[in-house]
């Protein structure tokens, strides 16, 4: 029994130990390696039993079974034959490139880089996940042109080092200027590499290089967006877009391109104007807007196409600031006096003439300093020397028109239109102004004295005429006295006659007045009597009508009260019964009229039988009379109530 127990116990223990230590047992006896699903196995071979032992000179990664770091990695899964005494297996997580990042690859092994190159070209190796293919296909050590996009990769870190870097972001309204570190040398006389096609905005480095791309500054730029640019290959500088404001054009001066044919014509001898895409000043300016221009290979000169005002005046400048260095013009007159004058010049440059202006002067500031400033300054200096200050002030309008014509003819030679020339403030010297002021004051005083003399002469004539007028007044006064006396006498005669006539007329008027008064009084009395009789008659009628209305109203009142009482009695009888209502009214009358129920002399029966019978009869008789009286009253009420509807 014990032997049988021991016989099956030993195999059971062996099986149990195998289950517990299966990994160790399988690893030791079968060379089993299990690679987890999120790992890769990096293999190091310690020695070689049969075959070549050492790696080739300069190599660190084995591709033909040599001892050392193996190019072939172990993907997730189960592998046999990887004996623990011959192989070392190192588990490593997948290489994960996060979103927004890219992976830069540095190869530790491979063929040596060609002389003059700094980046190794791309080889077919499944995004660096097949290290053996990388080495067999000629992959070179060092920095690689190819990059690894965001994602998870099984990359052998024994061969490749991985650096993470950000994607290149170009914001809105910006331009990315590219400088490459690899490619063909620039051609003689060129400052930037020519545009190469099909390299996906410098993201495909190998296509760029295979198509003949140049190292250094590039003509091509990249616009707003996200790019997988290898920073070992490209250097990106962000600049603002070139903006041409409204009212301006941009003349492009290109520093790159082929030598173009001069389009300016034989009469224009101040520079070459070429077609778009050639080196030089382009014949077609660009209009208002935003443009992705590389400022290192092209220069854009703004030329205003609206009327441009330039001021020759102290502390006065327009917003364009082209006249900030201009100042008031100082001139000297024919009589030797220096004086200052402010001038404003309005010019206009047509769009089609803008390239010629830039080709001639380079920019607008040079146009102002080289042409406008000397032309206008010299004209007014020459003009002032032909005239004295006073004459110059007096002929301002004519000189302004003459300046406009002269300056317009000069500017036409420079492809600029002169719109108008305006003379501002003219400031003569202070000493001359004092002399002119004194002279003017003297002239005004002379006029004042002459005016006062004329006033005195006029005053003398006035006084003489006044004296004659005074004497004439006395003569007229005497004549008027005689005439007044005559008039007074005539007035007295006429007054007496008028008084007599007045008395007579007053007597007649008084008689007529008394007569009219008597007639009016009689008429008044008659009218008053008539009005009084009419008044009495109307009052009588009114009283009669009042009495009639009052009687009718009183009768209606009594009738209404009777109807109301009858209705009230009727309702009370219906509600209380006839006998009860009669007794109630008797008691009310007794109470209201102070009727004595008990007589002063009470007839009682007492103990006398004879008197007791008489008292009873009297009481009965009295009760019957009262009851009869109430019944009569009830009948009267019923009759009144029956008669009420008939009325």
C-alpha positions as CSV (number, residue, x, y, z in Angstrom):
1,X,0.0,0.0,0.0
2,X,2.8,2.4,0.9
3,X,4.7,1.5,-2.3
4,X,1.7,2.3,-4.4
5,X,1.3,5.6,-2.7
6,X,4.9,6.6,-3.2
7,X,4.6,5.4,-6.8
8,X,2.0,8.0,-7.8
9,X,3.2,10.7,-5.3
10,X,6.5,11.3,-7.0
11,X,5.1,12.1,-10.5
12,X,2.4,14.3,-8.9
13,X,5.1,16.4,-7.2
14,X,7.1,16.6,-10.4
15,X,4.0,17.8,-12.3
16,X,3.2,20.3,-9.6
17,X,6.7,21.7,-9.7
18,X,6.5,21.9,-13.5
19,X,3.3,23.9,-13.2
20,X,4.7,26.2,-10.6
21,X,8.1,26.7,-12.3
22,X,7.0,26.2,-15.9
23,X,8.6,29.4,-17.2
24,X,12.0,28.5,-15.7
25,X,11.8,24.9,-16.8
26,X,10.7,25.9,-20.4
27,X,13.2,28.7,-20.6
28,X,16.1,26.4,-19.5
29,X,15.2,23.2,-21.3
30,X,13.4,24.5,-24.4
31,X,14.7,28.0,-24.7
32,X,11.1,29.4,-24.5
33,X,10.6,33.2,-24.7
34,X,7.2,34.8,-24.4
35,X,7.0,38.4,-25.6
36,X,4.0,40.3,-24.1
37,X,1.6,42.0,-26.5
38,X,2.7,45.5,-25.7
39,X,6.5,44.8,-25.8
40,X,9.2,43.9,-28.2
41,X,12.3,41.8,-27.5
42,X,15.7,43.1,-28.0
43,X,18.1,40.2,-28.6
44,X,21.7,40.0,-27.6
45,X,23.6,36.9,-28.7
46,X,26.4,36.0,-26.3
47,X,28.4,33.5,-28.5
48,X,28.1,31.5,-31.7
49,X,28.4,27.7,-31.6
50,X,28.9,27.3,-35.3
51,X,29.7,30.0,-37.8
52,X,31.3,33.5,-37.8
53,X,31.8,34.8,-34.3
54,X,32.9,38.4,-34.8
55,X,31.1,41.4,-36.4
56,X,32.6,43.1,-39.4
57,X,34.9,46.0,-38.7
58,X,33.0,49.1,-37.6
59,X,29.7,47.4,-37.1
60,X,27.8,47.1,-33.8
61,X,24.6,45.3,-35.0
62,X,24.6,41.7,-36.2
63,X,22.6,40.8,-39.3
64,X,24.1,37.4,-40.1
65,X,23.9,35.6,-36.8
66,X,27.2,37.0,-35.4
67,X,27.5,37.5,-31.6
68,X,26.4,40.9,-30.2
69,X,23.3,43.0,-30.6
70,X,20.9,41.5,-33.1
71,X,19.2,43.6,-35.7
72,X,16.1,41.3,-35.7
73,X,13.8,42.0,-32.8
74,X,11.1,39.7,-31.3
75,X,7.5,40.8,-31.9
76,X,4.8,39.8,-29.4
77,X,4.5,36.0,-29.4
78,X,6.1,32.7,-28.3
79,X,9.6,31.7,-29.4
80,X,11.7,28.6,-28.8
81,X,15.4,27.9,-29.0
82,X,16.5,31.2,-27.3
83,X,18.6,29.4,-24.7
84,X,19.2,31.3,-21.6
85,X,23.0,30.6,-21.7
86,X,23.3,31.9,-25.3
87,X,20.7,34.8,-25.6
88,X,19.8,37.7,-23.4
89,X,16.3,39.0,-24.1
90,X,15.4,42.6,-23.0
91,X,11.7,43.6,-23.2
92,X,11.0,47.1,-24.2
93,X,7.7,49.0,-24.7
94,X,6.6,50.1,-28.2
95,X,7.9,53.5,-29.3
96,X,4.9,55.9,-29.2
97,X,4.9,59.2,-31.0
98,X,2.2,61.4,-29.5
99,X,-0.1,63.5,-31.5
100,X,1.4,66.9,-32.5
101,X,4.9,65.4,-32.3
102,X,7.3,63.7,-34.7
103,X,10.2,61.3,-34.2
104,X,13.7,62.1,-35.3
105,X,15.9,59.1,-35.9
106,X,19.6,58.8,-35.2
107,X,21.1,55.5,-36.5
108,X,24.0,54.1,-34.4
109,X,25.1,51.7,-37.2
110,X,25.2,51.6,-40.9
111,X,27.2,52.8,-43.9
112,X,29.3,55.9,-43.4
113,X,27.7,59.2,-44.7
114,X,29.0,60.6,-47.9
115,X,31.4,63.4,-47.7
116,X,29.6,66.8,-47.4
117,X,26.4,65.4,-46.3
118,X,24.9,65.8,-42.9
119,X,21.8,63.6,-43.2
120,X,21.4,60.0,-44.3
121,X,19.0,59.3,-47.1
122,X,15.8,57.3,-46.6
123,X,15.9,53.5,-47.2
124,X,13.0,51.0,-47.3
125,X,12.8,49.7,-43.7
126,X,9.1,49.9,-42.7
127,X,9.5,53.2,-40.8
128,X,12.7,52.0,-39.1
129,X,10.9,49.0,-37.6
130,X,12.9,46.5,-39.7
131,X,16.5,47.2,-38.5
132,X,17.9,44.3,-40.6
133,X,16.3,45.7,-43.8
134,X,17.7,49.2,-42.9
135,X,21.3,47.8,-42.7
136,X,21.0,45.5,-45.7
137,X,19.5,48.2,-47.9
138,X,22.4,50.6,-47.3
139,X,21.1,52.6,-44.5
140,X,23.7,55.1,-43.2
141,X,24.6,55.9,-39.7
142,X,23.8,59.3,-38.2
143,X,20.8,61.6,-38.5
144,X,18.2,60.5,-40.9
145,X,16.2,62.5,-43.4
146,X,13.1,60.4,-42.8
147,X,10.9,61.0,-39.7
148,X,8.4,59.0,-37.8
149,X,4.9,60.3,-37.7
150,X,2.6,60.0,-34.6
151,X,1.7,56.4,-33.8
152,X,3.1,53.2,-32.2
153,X,6.2,51.5,-33.6
154,X,8.4,48.4,-32.9
155,X,11.8,50.1,-33.2
156,X,15.0,48.5,-32.2
157,X,16.5,51.1,-29.8
158,X,19.9,49.2,-29.9
159,X,20.2,50.6,-33.4
160,X,18.1,53.8,-33.4
161,X,17.9,56.7,-31.0
162,X,14.6,58.6,-31.2
163,X,14.2,62.3,-30.4
164,X,10.7,63.9,-30.1
165,X,10.1,67.3,-31.5
166,X,7.0,69.4,-32.1
167,X,5.3,69.8,-35.4
168,X,5.9,73.1,-37.2
169,X,2.9,75.4,-36.8
170,X,2.5,78.5,-39.1
171,X,-0.2,80.8,-37.8
172,X,-2.7,82.8,-39.9
173,X,-1.4,85.9,-41.7
174,X,2.1,84.5,-41.4
175,X,4.6,83.0,-43.9
176,X,7.3,80.4,-43.1
177,X,10.7,81.2,-44.7
178,X,12.7,78.0,-45.2
179,X,16.4,77.5,-45.0
180,X,17.6,74.0,-45.7
181,X,20.8,72.4,-44.3
182,X,21.2,69.8,-47.0
183,X,21.2,69.9,-50.8
184,X,23.2,71.1,-53.8
185,X,25.3,74.3,-53.4
186,X,23.7,77.5,-54.7
187,X,24.5,78.5,-58.2
188,X,26.9,81.4,-58.7
189,X,25.1,84.7,-58.3
190,X,22.1,83.3,-56.6
191,X,21.0,84.0,-53.0
192,X,18.3,81.4,-52.7
193,X,17.5,78.0,-54.0
194,X,15.1,77.6,-57.0
195,X,11.7,76.2,-56.5
196,X,11.6,72.4,-56.6
197,X,8.3,70.5,-57.1
198,X,6.7,67.5,-55.5
199,X,8.4,67.6,-52.1
200,X,5.1,68.3,-50.2
201,X,6.2,71.7,-48.7
202,X,9.7,70.4,-47.6
203,X,8.1,67.5,-45.7
204,X,9.5,64.9,-48.1
205,X,13.2,65.6,-47.7
206,X,14.4,62.8,-50.0
207,X,12.2,63.9,-52.9
208,X,13.5,67.4,-52.5
209,X,17.1,66.3,-52.6
210,X,16.6,63.8,-55.4
211,X,14.9,66.5,-57.5
212,X,18.0,68.7,-57.2
213,X,17.0,70.9,-54.3
214,X,19.5,73.5,-53.0
215,X,20.8,74.1,-49.6
216,X,20.4,77.5,-48.0
217,X,17.6,80.0,-48.3
218,X,14.7,78.9,-50.4
219,X,12.5,80.9,-52.7
220,X,9.5,78.9,-51.8
221,X,7.6,79.6,-48.6
222,X,5.0,77.7,-46.6
223,X,1.7,79.2,-45.5
224,X,-0.5,78.8,-42.4
225,X,-0.9,75.2,-41.3
226,X,0.8,72.2,-39.5
227,X,3.8,70.5,-41.1
228,X,6.0,67.5,-40.4
229,X,9.3,69.3,-41.0
230,X,12.6,67.7,-40.0
231,X,14.4,70.4,-37.9
232,X,17.7,68.7,-38.8
233,X,17.0,69.6,-42.5
234,X,15.0,72.8,-42.4
235,X,15.1,76.0,-40.4
236,X,11.8,77.9,-40.4
237,X,11.5,81.6,-39.7
238,X,8.0,83.1,-39.5
239,X,7.3,86.5,-40.9
240,X,4.2,88.5,-41.4
241,X,2.5,88.5,-44.8
242,X,3.2,91.6,-46.9
243,X,0.1,93.9,-46.8
244,X,-0.6,96.5,-49.4
245,X,-3.0,99.0,-48.0
246,X,-5.9,100.6,-50.0
247,X,-4.7,103.6,-52.0
248,X,-1.3,102.0,-52.6
249,X,0.4,99.6,-55.0
250,X,3.4,97.4,-54.3
251,X,6.3,97.5,-56.7
252,X,8.3,94.2,-56.4
253,X,12.0,94.2,-56.6
254,X,13.2,90.6,-57.0
255,X,16.7,89.6,-56.1
256,X,16.3,86.1,-57.6
257,X,15.4,84.7,-61.0
258,X,16.8,84.8,-64.5
259,X,18.0,88.0,-66.1
260,X,15.0,89.4,-67.9
261,X,14.5,91.6,-70.9
262,X,14.3,95.3,-70.1
263,X,10.7,96.5,-70.8
264,X,11.2,100.2,-69.9
265,X,12.0,101.3,-73.5
266,X,14.9,103.2,-75.0
267,X,13.9,106.5,-73.4
268,X,14.1,105.2,-69.9
269,X,17.8,104.9,-68.9
270,X,17.5,104.6,-65.1
271,X,17.2,100.8,-64.5
272,X,15.7,97.6,-65.8
273,X,12.0,96.9,-65.6
274,X,11.4,93.2,-66.3
275,X,8.5,90.7,-66.4
276,X,7.2,88.9,-63.4
277,X,9.5,86.1,-62.2
278,X,12.7,87.7,-63.4
279,X,15.4,89.5,-61.4
280,X,14.8,93.2,-61.2
281,X,11.9,95.6,-60.9
282,X,8.7,93.9,-62.0
283,X,6.6,95.7,-64.6
284,X,3.3,94.8,-63.0
285,X,2.8,96.2,-59.4
286,X,0.5,94.3,-57.0
287,X,-2.7,95.9,-55.7
288,X,-4.1,96.2,-52.2
289,X,-4.2,92.9,-50.3
290,X,-2.0,90.4,-48.4
291,X,0.7,88.4,-50.1
292,X,3.0,85.6,-49.0
293,X,6.3,87.2,-50.0
294,X,9.7,86.0,-48.9
295,X,11.3,89.3,-47.7
296,X,14.8,87.9,-48.1
297,X,14.5,87.5,-51.9
298,X,11.9,90.2,-52.7
299,X,11.4,93.7,-51.6
300,X,8.1,95.5,-51.9
301,X,8.1,99.2,-52.2
302,X,4.8,100.9,-51.4
303,X,3.8,103.7,-53.8
304,X,0.7,105.8,-53.0
305,X,-1.7,106.1,-55.9
306,X,-3.9,108.7,-54.3
307,X,-3.0,112.4,-54.3
308,X,0.0,112.9,-52.0
309,X,0.5,116.2,-50.0
310,X,4.0,117.2,-49.1
311,X,4.5,120.2,-46.8
312,X,7.5,122.5,-46.6
313,X,6.7,123.8,-43.1
314,X,8.1,123.5,-39.6
315,X,6.3,121.0,-37.3
316,X,3.8,120.0,-40.0
317,X,3.9,116.6,-41.5
318,X,1.4,114.3,-43.1
319,X,0.6,110.7,-41.9
320,X,2.8,109.2,-44.6
321,X,5.9,110.9,-43.1
322,X,7.5,111.4,-46.4
323,X,7.8,115.1,-45.7
324,X,9.1,114.8,-42.1
325,X,12.5,116.1,-43.2
326,X,11.1,119.0,-45.1
327,X,11.1,122.5,-43.5
328,X,10.0,126.1,-44.3
329,X,11.8,127.5,-47.3
330,X,14.1,130.5,-46.6
331,X,14.6,132.8,-49.7
332,X,16.3,136.2,-50.3
333,X,14.5,139.0,-52.2
334,X,16.0,141.3,-54.8
335,X,16.4,144.1,-52.2
336,X,18.4,141.7,-50.0
337,X,15.8,140.8,-47.4
338,X,15.6,137.2,-46.3
339,X,12.1,135.8,-45.6
340,X,10.4,132.5,-45.0
341,X,7.5,130.9,-46.9
342,X,5.5,127.7,-46.4
343,X,4.7,125.6,-49.5
344,X,2.5,122.5,-50.1
345,X,2.9,120.4,-53.1
346,X,0.3,117.9,-54.2
347,X,1.5,115.1,-56.5
348,X,0.0,111.9,-58.0
349,X,1.8,108.8,-59.3
350,X,-0.3,106.7,-61.7
351,X,-0.3,102.9,-61.1
352,X,1.4,102.2,-64.4
353,X,4.2,104.7,-63.7
354,X,4.9,103.3,-60.2
355,X,7.5,100.7,-61.4
356,X,9.4,103.5,-63.3
357,X,9.5,105.7,-60.2
358,X,10.9,102.9,-58.1
359,X,13.3,101.8,-60.8
360,X,14.6,105.4,-61.0
361,X,14.7,106.3,-57.3
362,X,14.5,103.1,-55.4
363,X,11.8,104.3,-53.0
364,X,9.5,107.3,-52.3
365,X,11.8,108.9,-49.8
366,X,14.5,109.3,-52.5
367,X,11.9,110.8,-54.9
368,X,11.2,113.5,-52.3
369,X,14.8,114.2,-51.3
370,X,16.3,113.9,-54.8
371,X,13.7,115.6,-56.9
372,X,10.9,117.4,-55.1
373,X,12.9,119.1,-52.4
374,X,15.6,120.7,-54.6
375,X,13.1,121.4,-57.5
376,X,10.6,123.3,-55.3
377,X,13.2,125.0,-53.1
378,X,15.3,126.3,-56.0
379,X,12.3,127.5,-57.9
380,X,11.1,129.8,-55.1
381,X,14.6,130.9,-54.3
382,X,15.1,132.0,-57.9
383,X,11.7,133.5,-58.0
384,X,12.3,135.6,-54.9
385,X,15.6,137.0,-56.3
386,X,13.6,138.7,-59.2
387,X,11.4,140.7,-56.9
388,X,11.5,142.7,-53.7
389,X,9.6,141.5,-50.7
390,X,6.6,143.9,-51.1
391,X,6.2,143.0,-54.7
392,X,6.4,139.3,-53.9
393,X,3.7,139.6,-51.3
394,X,1.5,141.5,-53.8
395,X,1.9,139.0,-56.6
396,X,1.3,135.9,-54.5
397,X,-1.5,134.5,-56.7
398,X,0.5,134.9,-59.9
399,X,3.6,133.4,-58.5
400,X,1.6,130.4,-57.2
401,X,0.2,129.7,-60.7
402,X,3.7,130.1,-62.2
403,X,5.2,127.7,-59.7
404,X,2.5,125.1,-60.5
405,X,3.2,125.3,-64.2
406,X,7.0,125.1,-63.8
407,X,7.0,122.3,-61.2
408,X,4.5,120.3,-63.3
409,X,6.7,120.4,-66.3
410,X,9.7,119.3,-64.3
411,X,7.9,116.4,-62.5
412,X,6.6,115.1,-65.8
413,X,10.2,114.1,-66.6
414,X,10.2,111.9,-63.6
415,X,6.9,110.1,-64.3
416,X,5.1,112.1,-61.5
417,X,2.0,114.2,-62.0
418,X,2.0,117.6,-60.2
419,X,-1.6,118.3,-59.2
420,X,-1.2,121.7,-57.5
421,X,1.4,124.0,-55.8
422,X,0.1,126.1,-52.9
423,X,2.0,128.9,-51.2
424,X,1.2,129.1,-47.5
425,X,2.3,131.7,-44.9
426,X,4.9,134.3,-46.1
427,X,6.9,135.7,-43.2
428,X,9.0,138.8,-44.2
429,X,11.9,139.9,-41.9
430,X,10.9,141.7,-38.7
431,X,12.9,144.9,-39.5
432,X,11.2,145.3,-42.9
433,X,7.8,144.7,-41.3
434,X,8.6,147.5,-38.7
435,X,9.5,149.9,-41.5
436,X,6.4,149.0,-43.5
437,X,4.3,149.4,-40.4
438,X,5.8,152.8,-39.6
439,X,5.3,153.9,-43.2
440,X,1.7,152.7,-43.1
441,X,1.1,154.5,-39.8
442,X,2.6,157.7,-41.2
443,X,0.3,157.5,-44.3
444,X,-2.7,156.9,-42.1
445,X,-1.7,159.9,-39.9
446,X,-1.4,162.1,-43.0
447,X,-4.9,161.0,-44.1
448,X,-6.1,161.7,-40.5
449,X,-4.6,165.2,-40.5
450,X,-6.1,166.0,-43.9
451,X,-9.5,164.7,-42.7
452,X,-9.3,166.9,-39.6
453,X,-8.4,170.0,-41.7
454,X,-11.4,169.4,-43.9
455,X,-13.5,169.0,-40.8
456,X,-12.3,172.4,-39.5
457,X,-13.2,174.1,-42.8
458,X,-16.6,172.5,-42.7
459,X,-17.1,173.6,-39.1
460,X,-16.3,177.3,-40.0
461,X,-18.8,177.2,-42.9
462,X,-21.3,175.6,-40.6
463,X,-20.9,178.4,-37.9
464,X,-21.3,181.1,-40.6
465,X,-24.4,179.6,-41.9
466,X,-25.6,179.1,-38.3
467,X,-25.2,182.9,-37.6
468,X,-27.1,183.8,-40.8
469,X,-29.8,181.3,-39.8
470,X,-30.0,182.9,-36.3
471,X,-30.7,186.4,-37.8
472,X,-33.1,185.0,-40.2
473,X,-35.0,183.5,-37.3
474,X,-35.5,187.0,-35.7
475,X,-36.9,188.4,-38.9
476,X,-39.2,185.5,-39.3
477,X,-40.2,185.9,-35.7
478,X,-41.3,189.6,-36.3
479,X,-43.2,188.8,-39.4
480,X,-44.9,186.0,-37.6
481,X,-45.9,188.5,-34.8
482,X,-47.7,190.8,-37.2
483,X,-49.4,187.9,-38.8
484,X,-50.4,186.6,-35.3
485,X,-51.9,189.9,-34.2
486,X,-54.0,190.1,-37.3
487,X,-55.2,186.6,-36.7
488,X,-56.0,187.4,-33.1
489,X,-58.2,190.3,-34.1
490,X,-60.0,188.2,-36.6
491,X,-60.4,185.5,-34.0
492,X,-62.1,188.0,-31.5
493,X,-64.7,189.1,-34.0
494,X,-65.4,185.5,-34.9
495,X,-65.5,184.6,-31.3
496,X,-68.3,187.2,-30.5
497,X,-70.3,186.0,-33.5
498,X,-69.8,182.5,-32.4
499,X,-70.9,183.3,-28.8
500,X,-74.2,184.8,-30.0
501,X,-74.9,181.9,-32.2
502,X,-74.0,179.6,-29.4
503,X,-76.6,181.1,-27.0
504,X,-79.3,180.9,-29.6
505,X,-78.4,177.3,-30.3
506,X,-78.3,176.4,-26.6
507,X,-81.8,177.8,-26.1
508,X,-83.2,175.9,-28.9
509,X,-81.4,172.8,-27.8
510,X,-82.8,173.2,-24.2
511,X,-86.4,173.4,-25.5
512,X,-85.9,170.4,-27.7
513,X,-84.4,168.6,-24.7
514,X,-87.3,169.3,-22.4
515,X,-89.8,168.3,-25.0
516,X,-87.9,165.0,-25.6
517,X,-87.7,164.4,-21.8
518,X,-91.5,164.9,-21.4
519,X,-92.3,162.5,-24.2
520,X,-89.8,160.0,-22.9
521,X,-91.3,160.2,-19.4
522,X,-94.8,159.6,-20.6
523,X,-93.7,156.6,-22.7
524,X,-91.7,155.3,-19.8
525,X,-94.8,155.5,-17.5
526,X,-97.0,153.7,-20.1
527,X,-94.4,151.0,-20.6
528,X,-94.0,150.5,-16.8
529,X,-97.8,150.2,-16.3
530,X,-98.1,147.7,-19.1
531,X,-95.1,145.7,-17.7
532,X,-96.6,145.7,-14.2
533,X,-100.0,144.4,-15.5
534,X,-98.3,141.7,-17.4
535,X,-96.3,140.9,-14.3
536,X,-99.4,140.6,-12.1
537,X,-101.1,138.5,-14.7
538,X,-98.1,136.1,-15.0
539,X,-97.8,135.9,-11.2
540,X,-101.5,135.1,-10.9
541,X,-101.2,132.4,-13.5
542,X,-98.1,131.0,-11.8
543,X,-99.8,131.0,-8.3
544,X,-102.8,129.2,-9.8
545,X,-100.7,126.7,-11.5
546,X,-98.6,126.3,-8.2
547,X,-101.8,125.7,-6.2
548,X,-103.1,123.2,-8.7
549,X,-99.8,121.4,-8.8
550,X,-99.6,121.4,-5.0
551,X,-103.1,120.1,-4.6
552,X,-102.5,117.3,-7.1
553,X,-99.3,116.4,-5.4
554,X,-100.9,116.4,-2.0
555,X,-103.8,114.2,-3.2
556,X,-101.3,111.8,-4.8
557,X,-99.3,111.8,-1.6
558,X,-102.4,111.0,0.5
559,X,-103.5,108.3,-2.0
560,X,-100.0,106.8,-2.0
561,X,-100.0,106.7,1.8
562,X,-103.5,105.2,1.9
563,X,-102.5,102.5,-0.6
564,X,-99.4,101.8,1.3
565,X,-101.2,101.5,4.6
566,X,-103.9,99.3,3.1
567,X,-101.3,97.0,1.6
568,X,-99.5,96.9,4.9
569,X,-102.7,96.0,6.8
570,X,-103.6,93.4,4.3
571,X,-100.2,91.7,4.5
572,X,-100.4,91.9,8.3
573,X,-103.9,90.3,8.5
574,X,-102.7,87.5,6.1
575,X,-99.6,87.0,8.2
576,X,-101.2,87.2,11.8
577,X,-104.9,86.4,11.3
578,X,-107.8,88.8,11.7
579,X,-108.3,88.5,15.4
580,X,-104.7,88.7,16.3
581,X,-104.2,91.7,14.1
582,X,-107.3,93.4,15.7
583,X,-106.0,92.8,19.2
584,X,-102.5,94.1,18.2
585,X,-104.0,97.4,16.8
586,X,-106.2,97.8,19.9
587,X,-103.2,97.6,22.1
588,X,-101.3,100.0,19.9
589,X,-104.2,102.5,20.0
590,X,-104.5,102.1,23.8
591,X,-100.7,102.7,24.1
592,X,-100.6,105.7,21.7
593,X,-103.8,107.4,22.9
594,X,-103.3,106.7,26.6
595,X,-106.7,104.9,26.9
596,X,-107.5,103.8,30.5
597,X,-108.3,100.2,30.5
598,X,-109.1,100.2,34.2
599,X,-111.8,102.8,35.1
600,X,-111.5,105.1,37.9
601,X,-114.3,103.3,39.6
602,X,-113.9,99.6,39.3
603,X,-117.0,97.6,39.5
604,X,-116.2,94.4,41.2
605,X,-118.1,91.5,42.5
606,X,-116.5,91.3,45.8
607,X,-118.5,89.2,48.2
608,X,-121.8,90.6,47.0
609,X,-123.5,88.2,44.6
610,X,-125.8,90.8,43.2
611,X,-123.0,93.3,42.4
612,X,-120.8,90.6,41.0
613,X,-123.3,89.7,38.3
614,X,-123.7,93.3,37.2
615,X,-119.9,93.7,37.0
616,X,-119.7,90.7,34.8
617,X,-122.3,92.0,32.4
618,X,-120.7,95.4,32.1
619,X,-117.3,93.9,31.3
620,X,-118.9,91.6,28.7
621,X,-120.7,94.6,27.1
622,X,-117.5,96.6,27.0
623,X,-115.6,93.8,25.3
624,X,-118.2,93.4,22.6
625,X,-118.1,97.1,21.8
626,X,-114.4,97.0,21.4
627,X,-114.5,94.0,19.2
628,X,-117.2,95.5,17.0
629,X,-115.2,98.6,16.7
630,X,-112.2,96.7,15.4
631,X,-114.3,94.8,12.9
632,X,-115.7,98.0,11.5
633,X,-112.2,99.3,11.1
634,X,-111.1,96.1,9.3
635,X,-113.9,96.5,6.9
636,X,-112.9,100.0,6.1
637,X,-109.4,98.9,5.4
638,X,-110.6,96.1,3.1
639,X,-112.8,98.5,1.2
640,X,-109.9,100.9,0.7
641,X,-107.7,98.1,-0.4
642,X,-110.3,96.9,-3.0
643,X,-110.7,100.5,-4.4
644,X,-107.0,101.1,-4.8
645,X,-106.5,99.2,-8.1
646,X,-109.6,100.9,-9.7
647,X,-108.0,104.3,-9.2
